[in-house]
Amino acid sequence: MLYAYDDETKTTSWSNFPVTFVERAGLNLTDLSEEQQEAAMAVLEALLSDEGYATVTGIIGGDEYLLENSSSTEESLGQYYIAFFGDPTGTSAWELQFGGHHLGINATLDGTADEITFAPTHLGVQPAVYTDAAGNEVQPFSDIYESAFAFYDSLSDEQKAQLYQGEEAAAMVCEPGGTCDYPTGTGLSGADLTDEQKQLLLAVAANWVGLADEETTTDALAAIEATIDETYVNWSGATVYDMTQGDGISFQISGPDVYIEFAAQQGSAGADVDGVVTSGWGHVHTIYRDPSNDYALSVEQQESAGMGGAASGGAGTPPGDE
């Protein structure tokens, strides 16, 4: 599970495709003992805030729900991997990579600079709402939806006209695990927002950049705020937060220090459950990247192998042996 810090495998071993299509780096949690699985999840819990951990475990629970209840024949549902790039026991920078089908966390921790960055990270969800084994209703993206519509509802009609791209939720431009040209200039400019609206937009971005502690979130949002006048946001799909109407939403936030896409997927990918929405509102892929600091500038993004292929590399190279 150990790789060199600058191993390009870290860029090719995460995706929005199932693990049977894009090989993940590190150890499959299903191959670990129960004690080892608990230890792996303890690493994730220590990294994330309580809210961030709830979001991530909600995503994982959704995949497990589909494995147990849906018509999908995808055997990789519920499989997650953990890997380290660099030496996690030292003071130099290193990365924790954790993910599976609807999750791809790349968290770079730099002890010398006292910084954490989550760029790039993929959060996805399917279905949007489900009932867990204890009978609790789980909605992993509730905070994202609520903050996104709080921003949308704050806009004037004129601003919404600039923001809105169409009634159909748009497809993703920069797929998780792929290269990206960071398109910008489409939609509503941050320079045309009021101070209150800027804060509401930053609250949307916080769902990705704010997965860890308060200090990390504050620092990341300060960098985005500094260039928010050069940042654009656009929106398509539904204009009311009502999952019984339409096929979901898509939005894009693109600027010098942040790139976020949220895209409802128009299809269930075969994971159908009677009475449960697993498309549109119920099937979402997202991506967060930082054009100025992806992977803490340790490596350049390469294309993942994609469907039917394997990620470049394979077994890891222990730090110090590269």
ZIQUI-V226486 format. One record per pair of residues at least 12 apart in sequence whose C-alpha atoms are under 6 Angstrom apart, sorted by sequence separation. I is the first residue (numbers start at 0). GAP is how many residues later the second one is. D is the distance in whole Angstrom. If there is no record, write none. Layout:
i=<I | I>
gap=<GAP | GAP>
d=<D | D>
This chain:
i=<12 | 83 | 94 | 105 | 236 | 249 | 266 | 94 | 235 | 249 | 265 | 62 | 63 | 82 | 93 | 105 | 235 | 249 | 265 | 62 | 81 | 93 | 105 | 234 | 248 | 264 | 81 | 92 | 104 | 234 | 247 | 263 | 80 | 92 | 103 | 233 | 80 | 103 | 233 | 264 | 79 | 102 | 232 | 263 | 264 | 79 | 90 | 102 | 232 | 263 | 102 | 231 | 262 | 101 | 231 | 262 | 230 | 162 | 230 | 261 | 0 | 161 | 162 | 260 | 0 | 161 | 260 | 259 | 259 | 258 | 258 | 258 | 247 | 257 | 223 | 246 | 247 | 256 | 246 | 256 | 256 | 189 | 190 | 189 | 189 | 188 | 189 | 188 | 187 | 187 | 186 | 184 | 186 | 150 | 150 | 28 | 27 | 28 | 27 | 26 | 25 | 26 | 25 | 147 | 25 | 146 | 61 | 58 | 168 | 168 | 166 | 167 | 164 | 165 | 166 | 183 | 162 | 163 | 164 | 162 | 163 | 4 | 168 | 169 | 3 | 4 | 168 | 0 | 1 | 2 | 3 | 57 | 1 | 17 | 16 | 15 | 54 | 15 | 13 | 171 | 175 | 178 | 178 | 177 | 176 | 126 | 125 | 127 | 126 | 125 | 126 | 125 | 124 | 51 | 124 | 15 | 123 | 14 | 123 | 14 | 48 | 123 | 13 | 47 | 48 | 122 | 47 | 48 | 121 | 121 | 120 | 120 | 119 | 119 | 118 | 118 | 119 | 118 | 118 | 71 | 71 | 70 | 69 | 70 | 69 | 69 | 86 | 85 | 21 | 20 | 20 | 22 | 21 | 22 | 10 | 10 | 5 | 11 | 5 | 12 | 11 | 8 | 8 | 2 | 3 | 1 | 2 | 3 | 2 | 3 | 1>
gap=<12 | 12 | 12 | 12 | 12 | 12 | 12 | 13 | 13 | 13 | 13 | 14 | 14 | 14 | 14 | 14 | 14 | 14 | 14 | 15 | 15 | 15 | 15 | 15 | 15 | 15 | 16 | 16 | 16 | 16 | 16 | 16 | 17 | 17 | 17 | 17 | 18 | 18 | 18 | 18 | 19 | 19 | 19 | 19 | 19 | 20 | 20 | 20 | 20 | 20 | 21 | 21 | 21 | 22 | 22 | 22 | 23 | 24 | 24 | 24 | 25 | 25 | 25 | 25 | 26 | 26 | 26 | 27 | 28 | 29 | 30 | 31 | 32 | 32 | 33 | 33 | 33 | 33 | 34 | 34 | 35 | 38 | 38 | 39 | 41 | 42 | 42 | 43 | 44 | 45 | 46 | 47 | 47 | 49 | 50 | 51 | 52 | 52 | 53 | 54 | 55 | 55 | 56 | 56 | 57 | 57 | 64 | 66 | 67 | 68 | 69 | 69 | 70 | 70 | 70 | 70 | 71 | 71 | 71 | 72 | 72 | 80 | 80 | 80 | 81 | 81 | 81 | 82 | 82 | 82 | 82 | 82 | 83 | 83 | 84 | 85 | 85 | 86 | 90 | 91 | 111 | 122 | 124 | 125 | 127 | 151 | 152 | 154 | 155 | 156 | 156 | 157 | 158 | 159 | 159 | 160 | 160 | 161 | 161 | 162 | 162 | 162 | 163 | 163 | 163 | 163 | 164 | 164 | 164 | 165 | 166 | 167 | 168 | 169 | 170 | 171 | 174 | 175 | 176 | 198 | 199 | 200 | 201 | 201 | 202 | 203 | 232 | 233 | 284 | 286 | 287 | 287 | 288 | 288 | 290 | 291 | 292 | 292 | 293 | 298 | 299 | 303 | 304 | 313 | 313 | 314 | 314 | 314 | 315 | 315 | 316>
d=<5 | 5 | 5 | 6 | 4 | 5 | 5 | 4 | 6 | 4 | 6 | 6 | 5 | 5 | 6 | 6 | 5 | 6 | 5 | 5 | 6 | 6 | 6 | 6 | 6 | 5 | 5 | 6 | 5 | 4 | 6 | 5 | 6 | 4 | 5 | 5 | 5 | 5 | 5 | 5 | 5 | 5 | 5 | 6 | 5 | 5 | 5 | 5 | 4 | 4 | 6 | 6 | 6 | 4 | 5 | 5 | 6 | 4 | 4 | 4 | 4 | 5 | 5 | 5 | 6 | 5 | 5 | 6 | 5 | 6 | 5 | 6 | 5 | 5 | 5 | 4 | 4 | 5 | 6 | 6 | 6 | 5 | 4 | 4 | 5 | 6 | 6 | 4 | 5 | 5 | 5 | 6 | 4 | 5 | 6 | 6 | 6 | 6 | 4 | 5 | 6 | 5 | 5 | 6 | 4 | 5 | 6 | 6 | 5 | 4 | 6 | 5 | 6 | 5 | 4 | 5 | 5 | 5 | 5 | 6 | 6 | 4 | 5 | 6 | 5 | 4 | 5 | 5 | 5 | 5 | 5 | 5 | 6 | 4 | 6 | 6 | 5 | 6 | 6 | 6 | 6 | 6 | 6 | 5 | 5 | 5 | 6 | 4 | 4 | 5 | 6 | 5 | 6 | 5 | 5 | 6 | 5 | 5 | 4 | 5 | 6 | 6 | 6 | 6 | 5 | 5 | 4 | 6 | 6 | 5 | 6 | 5 | 5 | 4 | 5 | 6 | 6 | 5 | 6 | 5 | 4 | 5 | 5 | 5 | 5 | 5 | 6 | 5 | 6 | 4 | 5 | 5 | 5 | 5 | 5 | 6 | 6 | 4 | 6 | 5 | 5 | 6 | 6 | 4 | 6 | 5 | 4 | 6 | 5 | 5 | 5>
